[in-house]
Structures are given as C-alpha cells and as structure tokens.
Amino acid sequence: MTPPVAPHHDDLPAAIADLARLIGAARLATDEGQLVELDLVAMRIAVLCDAVGSLDPVLAKPLRPALDAVMNELNGLDFALRRRNLDLSLDLAQADRRLRAQMAYGGKPDKS
C-alpha cells in the first residue's frame, strides 16, 4: 500500500470530509463490536495535519469548521474505543471470577 500523498489546497476540504467519514465509520464499527484498524486513520491525519500546517493562516482559516467536524468524530471514536475497552475488561474479569469459582469448587471449566 502506498502512503497517502498530501492533498493540494483545493483538495483539502474534500480530503478533510473524507477523513471525517472514515473516522465515523471506524466509530460505528467499534460500536458494533468489530475490530478496527486505525493505522490508515492515523496516517491520513498526519498527512492532513502536514498539509494544513503548511498553509498560510489566511488560507487555513476557512478549513476550521471542517477540522472541527473531524475533531468531533475523533472524540466520538475515542469515547467508543474507551467504552469498548472497558466492556472487554469487565467481560474478562467476570470470566476470570467464574473460572476461579469453578476451580475452587472442583467443577470443570465452562468452555464459554
């Protein structure tokens, strides 16, 4: 896979909107319990940050609302990932307690 190329100034609004959609899709997949690969998201964020950071501030200012939308999507993804990690931790703790109880009382461990 080739790394993304920094978009030209004219392409930045579309690239930012695409990134927001990609992050939103990752959040939805996380909410559905799917594993999400974040390498592409991170790479696209880095490329867009470099492209926006190299702009004259006058040219970058109109991009702020779109970048705020990306931040909102990232906040949603962060919340979804934290919630998913907490759910997994609680599930593992419950499974561990169940296994310990079964072993303490001489039962055979449940396969589930």
MDAnalysis code that builds the backbone (N, CA, C; Angstrom):
import MDAnalysis as mda
import numpy as np

u = mda.Universe.empty(336, n_residues=112, atom_resindex=np.repeat(np.arange(112), 3), trajectory=True)
u.add_TopologyAttr("name", ["N", "CA", "C"] * 112)
u.add_TopologyAttr("resid", np.arange(1, 113))
u.add_TopologyAttr("resname", ["MET", "THR", "PRO", "PRO", "VAL", "ALA", "PRO", "HIS", "HIS", "ASP", "ASP", "LEU", "PRO", "ALA", "ALA", "ILE", "ALA", "ASP", "LEU", "ALA", "ARG", "LEU", "ILE", "GLY", "ALA", "ALA", "ARG", "LEU", "ALA", "THR", "ASP", "GLU", "GLY", "GLN", "LEU", "VAL", "GLU", "LEU", "ASP", "LEU", "VAL", "ALA", "MET", "ARG", "ILE", "ALA", "VAL", "LEU", "CYS", "ASP", "ALA", "VAL", "GLY", "SER", "LEU", "ASP", "PRO", "VAL", "LEU", "ALA", "LYS", "PRO", "LEU", "ARG", "PRO", "ALA", "LEU", "ASP", "ALA", "VAL", "MET", "ASN", "GLU", "LEU", "ASN", "GLY", "LEU", "ASP", "PHE", "ALA", "LEU", "ARG", "ARG", "ARG", "ASN", "LEU", "ASP", "LEU", "SER", "LEU", "ASP", "LEU", "ALA", "GLN", "ALA", "ASP", "ARG", "ARG", "LEU", "ARG", "ALA", "GLN", "MET", "ALA", "TYR", "GLY", "GLY", "LYS", "PRO", "ASP", "LYS", "SER"])
u.atoms.positions = np.array([
    [0.840, -1.167, 0.000],
    [0.000, 0.000, 0.000],
    [0.886, 1.232, 0.000],
    [0.587, 2.181, -0.865],
    [1.367, 3.404, -0.914],
    [0.793, 4.404, 0.076],
    [1.660, 5.161, 0.743],
    [1.169, 6.145, 1.698],
    [0.418, 7.256, 0.984],
    [-0.546, 7.866, 1.672],
    [-1.288, 8.943, 1.027],
    [-0.384, 10.119, 0.701],
    [-0.704, 10.784, -0.373],
    [0.039, 11.960, -0.801],
    [-0.691, 13.186, -0.256],
    [0.062, 14.173, 0.187],
    [-0.556, 15.386, 0.720],
    [-1.443, 16.022, -0.347],
    [-2.677, 16.323, 0.008],
    [-3.576, 16.933, -0.967],
    [-3.188, 18.382, -1.250],
    [-3.553, 18.847, -2.423],
    [-3.349, 20.252, -2.773],
    [-4.370, 21.083, -2.021],
    [-4.121, 22.374, -1.956],
    [-5.015, 23.261, -1.207],
    [-6.467, 23.112, -1.660],
    [-6.689, 23.028, -2.962],
    [-8.059, 22.918, -3.477],
    [-8.726, 21.617, -3.059],
    [-7.926, 20.575, -2.815],
    [-8.463, 19.263, -2.453],
    [-8.674, 19.101, -0.949],
    [-8.180, 20.033, -0.148],
    [-8.227, 19.860, 1.305],
    [-9.640, 19.730, 1.868],
    [-10.612, 20.537, 1.477],
    [-11.951, 20.352, 2.052],
    [-12.507, 18.945, 1.804],
    [-12.311, 18.432, 0.604],
    [-12.794, 17.074, 0.305],
    [-12.016, 16.034, 1.094],
    [-10.699, 16.218, 1.228],
    [-9.876, 15.273, 1.982],
    [-10.264, 15.280, 3.459],
    [-10.553, 16.451, 3.996],
    [-10.961, 16.557, 5.395],
    [-12.313, 15.890, 5.590],
    [-13.250, 16.104, 4.681],
    [-14.566, 15.463, 4.769],
    [-14.437, 13.944, 4.660],
    [-13.569, 13.470, 3.776],
    [-13.339, 12.022, 3.657],
    [-12.781, 11.450, 4.953],
    [-11.869, 12.174, 5.580],
    [-11.297, 11.722, 6.842],
    [-12.378, 11.655, 7.921],
    [-13.242, 12.653, 7.984],
    [-14.335, 12.639, 8.968],
    [-15.226, 11.423, 8.748],
    [-15.514, 11.105, 7.491],
    [-16.345, 9.921, 7.192],
    [-15.629, 8.633, 7.590],
    [-14.322, 8.561, 7.339],
    [-13.540, 7.382, 7.703],
    [-13.550, 7.182, 9.218],
    [-13.378, 8.259, 9.960],
    [-13.397, 8.171, 11.419],
    [-14.787, 7.785, 11.909],
    [-15.821, 8.355, 11.300],
    [-17.195, 7.990, 11.663],
    [-17.482, 6.518, 11.411],
    [-16.974, 5.998, 10.312],
    [-17.152, 4.569, 10.011],
    [-16.418, 3.703, 11.032],
    [-15.243, 4.145, 11.450],
    [-14.491, 3.411, 12.477],
    [-15.251, 3.409, 13.797],
    [-15.887, 4.532, 14.125],
    [-16.681, 4.607, 15.356],
    [-17.872, 3.661, 15.287],
    [-18.557, 3.645, 14.161],
    [-19.704, 2.738, 14.009],
    [-19.276, 1.278, 14.105],
    [-18.152, 0.949, 13.488],
    [-17.647, -0.425, 13.559],
    [-17.296, -0.786, 14.998],
    [-16.708, 0.153, 15.722],
    [-16.383, -0.080, 17.133],
    [-17.655, -0.298, 17.934],
    [-18.667, 0.521, 17.688],
    [-19.945, 0.370, 18.385],
    [-20.582, -0.992, 18.128],
    [-20.314, -1.551, 16.952],
    [-20.858, -2.870, 16.603],
    [-19.990, -4.006, 17.118],
    [-18.891, -3.673, 17.802],
    [-18.028, -4.695, 18.377],
    [-16.976, -5.238, 17.437],
    [-16.798, -4.611, 16.290],
    [-15.802, -5.070, 15.330],
    [-14.431, -4.532, 15.717],
    [-13.401, -5.254, 15.326],
    [-12.043, -4.751, 15.488],
    [-11.800, -3.700, 14.417],
    [-11.135, -2.629, 14.806],
    [-10.910, -1.521, 13.892],
    [-9.410, -1.281, 13.771],
    [-8.932, -1.222, 12.550],
    [-7.525, -0.929, 12.270],
    [-7.392, 0.584, 12.110],
    [-6.605, 1.204, 12.962],
    [-6.513, 2.660, 12.975],
    [-5.267, 3.206, 12.282],
    [-4.444, 2.342, 11.713],
    [-3.224, 2.812, 11.046],
    [-3.534, 3.760, 9.896],
    [-4.525, 3.433, 9.073],
    [-4.871, 4.290, 7.942],
    [-5.408, 5.626, 8.436],
    [-6.223, 5.600, 9.477],
    [-6.760, 6.840, 10.042],
    [-5.607, 7.718, 10.526],
    [-4.682, 7.127, 11.272],
    [-3.556, 7.891, 11.803],
    [-2.699, 8.473, 10.681],
    [-2.477, 7.692, 9.626],
    [-1.663, 8.155, 8.512],
    [-2.355, 9.323, 7.799],
    [-3.646, 9.204, 7.605],
    [-4.370, 10.286, 6.914],
    [-4.419, 11.545, 7.769],
    [-4.533, 11.383, 9.073],
    [-4.499, 12.545, 9.959],
    [-3.149, 13.244, 9.852],
    [-2.078, 12.463, 9.869],
    [-0.736, 13.043, 9.779],
    [-0.544, 13.795, 8.470],
    [-0.990, 13.220, 7.379],
    [-0.840, 13.866, 6.072],
    [-1.640, 15.164, 6.024],
    [-2.872, 15.132, 6.521],
    [-3.687, 16.345, 6.501],
    [-3.139, 17.414, 7.441],
    [-2.626, 17.006, 8.595],
    [-2.023, 17.982, 9.511],
    [-0.842, 18.669, 8.855],
    [-0.021, 17.893, 8.167],
    [1.118, 18.493, 7.461],
    [0.642, 19.455, 6.381],
    [-0.377, 19.059, 5.630],
    [-0.872, 19.903, 4.541],
    [-1.491, 21.189, 5.082],
    [-2.303, 21.084, 6.122],
    [-2.942, 22.271, 6.689],
    [-1.905, 23.141, 7.394],
    [-0.967, 22.509, 8.085],
    [0.071, 23.253, 8.783],
    [0.986, 24.047, 7.870],
    [1.105, 23.602, 6.627],
    [1.978, 24.309, 5.687],
    [1.268, 25.462, 4.982],
    [-0.035, 25.593, 5.223],
    [-0.787, 26.667, 4.568],
    [-0.564, 28.004, 5.264],
    [-0.718, 29.055, 4.490],
    [-0.775, 30.393, 5.060],
    [-2.020, 30.450, 5.958],
    [-1.938, 31.067, 7.127],
    [-3.093, 31.112, 8.037],
    [-4.370, 31.659, 7.402],
    [-4.234, 32.570, 6.465],
    [-5.409, 33.121, 5.787],
    [-6.111, 32.029, 4.973],
    [-5.336, 31.153, 4.340],
    [-5.921, 30.063, 3.561],
    [-6.446, 28.940, 4.457],
    [-5.844, 28.764, 5.625],
    [-6.240, 27.687, 6.521],
    [-7.510, 28.010, 7.305],
    [-7.764, 29.284, 7.552],
    [-8.903, 29.673, 8.393],
    [-10.247, 29.131, 7.902],
    [-10.545, 29.160, 6.618],
    [-11.837, 28.628, 6.162],
    [-11.997, 27.113, 6.380],
    [-10.900, 26.413, 6.631],
    [-10.959, 24.967, 6.849],
    [-11.353, 24.615, 8.285],
    [-11.380, 25.605, 9.161],
    [-11.632, 25.341, 10.583],
    [-12.935, 24.583, 10.847],
    [-14.078, 24.948, 10.247],
    [-15.307, 24.186, 10.522],
    [-15.178, 22.707, 10.145],
    [-14.527, 22.433, 9.027],
    [-14.344, 21.032, 8.616],
    [-13.410, 20.311, 9.570],
    [-12.377, 21.001, 10.039],
    [-11.459, 20.400, 11.000],
    [-12.138, 20.186, 12.350],
    [-13.036, 21.092, 12.730],
    [-13.819, 20.894, 13.952],
    [-14.692, 19.647, 13.840],
    [-15.244, 19.404, 12.652],
    [-16.045, 18.192, 12.440],
    [-15.185, 16.945, 12.606],
    [-13.950, 16.998, 12.125],
    [-13.027, 15.871, 12.292],
    [-12.749, 15.657, 13.777],
    [-12.540, 16.741, 14.503],
    [-12.293, 16.633, 15.947],
    [-13.495, 16.006, 16.658],
    [-14.693, 16.391, 16.264],
    [-15.893, 15.795, 16.864],
    [-15.967, 14.306, 16.585],
    [-15.642, 13.923, 15.363],
    [-15.629, 12.494, 15.021],
    [-14.560, 11.756, 15.823],
    [-13.385, 12.372, 15.967],
    [-12.321, 11.751, 16.762],
    [-12.734, 11.596, 18.224],
    [-13.415, 12.595, 18.765],
    [-13.905, 12.490, 20.138],
    [-14.902, 11.347, 20.273],
    [-15.775, 11.205, 19.285],
    [-16.729, 10.098, 19.296],
    [-16.038, 8.745, 19.202],
    [-15.021, 8.649, 18.363],
    [-14.263, 7.405, 18.235],
    [-13.519, 7.102, 19.532],
    [-12.931, 8.114, 20.134],
    [-12.232, 7.932, 21.406],
    [-13.190, 7.384, 22.467],
    [-14.358, 7.971, 22.571],
    [-15.350, 7.520, 23.548],
    [-15.760, 6.071, 23.268],
    [-16.018, 5.755, 21.994],
    [-16.431, 4.395, 21.630],
    [-15.336, 3.380, 21.950],
    [-14.092, 3.722, 21.671],
    [-12.985, 2.806, 21.956],
    [-12.796, 2.614, 23.457],
    [-12.901, 3.687, 24.221],
    [-12.770, 3.572, 25.677],
    [-13.896, 2.716, 26.260],
    [-15.115, 2.931, 25.769],
    [-16.252, 2.141, 26.239],
    [-16.063, 0.666, 25.885],
    [-15.603, 0.407, 24.669],
    [-15.375, -0.976, 24.225],
    [-14.291, -1.642, 25.058],
    [-13.204, -0.921, 25.335],
    [-12.130, -1.475, 26.163],
    [-12.616, -1.768, 27.572],
    [-13.444, -0.896, 28.123],
    [-13.998, -1.124, 29.455],
    [-14.892, -2.358, 29.447],
    [-15.743, -2.471, 28.431],
    [-16.614, -3.648, 28.329],
    [-15.793, -4.934, 28.252],
    [-14.724, -4.914, 27.456],
    [-13.875, -6.101, 27.331],
    [-13.188, -6.428, 28.653],
    [-12.726, -5.400, 29.359],
    [-12.078, -5.620, 30.655],
    [-13.062, -6.231, 31.649],
    [-14.280, -5.723, 31.669],
    [-15.295, -6.267, 32.576],
    [-15.645, -7.711, 32.211],
    [-15.735, -7.999, 30.919],
    [-16.020, -9.367, 30.478],
    [-14.907, -10.317, 30.905],
    [-13.662, -9.879, 30.751],
    [-12.530, -10.720, 31.151],
    [-12.508, -10.938, 32.664],
    [-12.794, -9.900, 33.426],
    [-12.815, -10.038, 34.882],
    [-13.911, -11.003, 35.316],
    [-15.068, -10.908, 34.685],
    [-16.175, -11.810, 35.016],
    [-15.821, -13.252, 34.649],
    [-15.208, -13.459, 33.502],
    [-14.808, -14.803, 33.086],
    [-13.763, -15.364, 34.050],
    [-12.845, -14.524, 34.495],
    [-11.815, -14.960, 35.446],
    [-12.445, -15.377, 36.772],
    [-13.387, -14.590, 37.272],
    [-14.063, -14.938, 38.531],
    [-14.828, -16.257, 38.399],
    [-15.487, -16.433, 37.265],
    [-16.251, -17.649, 37.037],
    [-15.327, -18.871, 36.997],
    [-14.187, -18.738, 36.321],
    [-13.231, -19.831, 36.236],
    [-12.654, -20.165, 37.607],
    [-12.302, -19.143, 38.370],
    [-11.767, -19.378, 39.717],
    [-12.790, -20.076, 40.613],
    [-14.034, -19.668, 40.504],
    [-15.074, -20.297, 41.320],
    [-15.260, -21.757, 40.920],
    [-15.264, -22.031, 39.645],
    [-15.426, -23.404, 39.176],
    [-14.266, -24.267, 39.645],
    [-13.057, -23.724, 39.580],
    [-11.900, -24.486, 40.007],
    [-11.881, -24.676, 41.531],
    [-12.344, -23.691, 42.274],
    [-12.368, -23.789, 43.746],
    [-13.350, -24.849, 44.229],
    [-14.413, -25.001, 43.490],
    [-15.435, -25.976, 43.897],
    [-15.316, -27.286, 43.152],
    [-14.211, -27.486, 42.466],
    [-13.926, -28.768, 41.817],
    [-14.683, -28.997, 40.529],
    [-15.313, -27.990, 39.996],
    [-16.041, -28.153, 38.730],
    [-15.113, -28.083, 37.547],
    [-15.593, -28.545, 36.443],
    [-14.826, -28.439, 35.207],
    [-15.071, -27.053, 34.601],
    [-14.016, -26.413, 34.096],
    [-14.193, -25.101, 33.496],
    [-15.190, -25.137, 32.336],
    [-16.051, -24.142, 32.326],
    [-17.035, -23.982, 31.252],
    [-16.321, -23.500, 29.998],
    [-16.642, -24.087, 28.854],
    [-15.978, -23.724, 27.587],
    [-16.338, -22.325, 27.114],
    [-17.422, -21.740, 27.622],
    [-17.824, -20.410, 27.161],
    [-17.013, -19.373, 27.870],
])
